[in-house]
């Protein structure tokens, strides 16, 4: 029955559906009609302070413990080639993980506070912040264990496919996705051996590692969709406080970073004395 005075009757379900649609459109930054890990990586790297300058980071971390000559050689080559051992890197990486863990849990506690429809615009924010800080921690661990500067710049909504796929298997390693660890070790060992960039790119985009990239992306696709809309219902129908959200983030962040650390430190890029695991995926077919 029409309301007296005319006009459209407010329908909370319509509002709910519209907000849900807006949330999906916001997260789907690459406009492929689905929520996937590529969307989260692009969003995450846009968070201020997430991109790490390798040289600045290594200098800041290493100068507290090593002579200037060692620091400069580590920057010019790798920490391993500068004579810095895995044992010497352990306390540095643990400190990095703890710092990022504290940062992300504090943000999650603030963004996780319920607030009804007024807070729905921030639904993806806690997820994006979480993965953004995970990517920041990953970059730092990459540089300590031998990677050169990772090109995480992106033009509009695109990113170099090689970099994107490295970050996908990196996050897959952090979450224990099957095959991701051995794929990442394959990249590390190829870099240590000086395998040409074109061969590494081919392995990541259409060769031996690409099937693992696809499998990992599919795993995250399911997780991302569930996470975004679980967050949507949590914000639209507030039942959980921010303190709990922050606490759960604090607990989940460290194990993910530890998995990445434990993987990287067993590569010959980080430790030339290591032997190659027989399960490591080879870059060269």
Phi, psi and omega in degrees: 000127183299147178285142179300143179090000179076189180091168184267129179292133179294125180243107183298332179292321177296318178298318179299312180296321180295317179296322178296318178295318179297321178298314179301313182297323180294314183291323182285071187287335179267007172054041178258010176080012178210159176265121183218178185293332176300318178301314184292322179295314180298313177300313184299319181287348176273349177294130181306133176088359183281321179290135183247129173278117186303308185297315179297318181295311181298319180297316181296321183280320188275332184293342178285343187234342187229160178296157182302321181296322178293317180299313182294325177291322178298321179291318182288330181239257173214159176305321180298315180291339177276001177091010179276123186275165176301320180297323179286332179282335186307308181295331178291313181293323178297321179293319178300312182298316181296320179298311182293325179298317179295318180298311186289327180290326177294318179294318181297324180295322180288311184287339182278354182295131182289153180197021176068204184299331181296338182262356186299330180298339182264006183308308181287348189297318182292323178294315181295316178299316182301309181288330176300313179290331174294320177292326177294315177299319181298316178301316181297317179294320176305313185290323178292329183259018165116354179288149169276181182304129178269130181278094180259017175286154178213144181258121184057253183243013184250155176218149177309129186296326179296312179298315180303315184289327174297317180292327177295312180288335174296309179295325176298320177297318181298328181261003177073026178293134184305129176089338185295319181301311182290330175292316179295320176298325177299319177295313180302312183292327176295318178298320181294326181275356180077026177300138183301144182303324181295324177290321177295316179300317181297319179296324183280334187251342179203359185253221191296328184268340185302320178301326177290322176301312181297316181297318180294317179298321179295320178299315180290329179302314178295315182296318182297314181299315179296317183295315182298314185277338169295319176296323179299310182292327178296319183281321183286329176236083189299121177226344185236133181278165182295328182298319178295317178301315179295321180295318178295321178297318181300319182288324186276337188290314185297313179303323178296314180294323179295322177299317179294315178303311183296330177286309184298323184288347179263006179270157178285349174291321180273329183216098183302343181278351181291150171263150183281125176298135182297339180273352180297134181283130181278140177288319183268117181287000000 
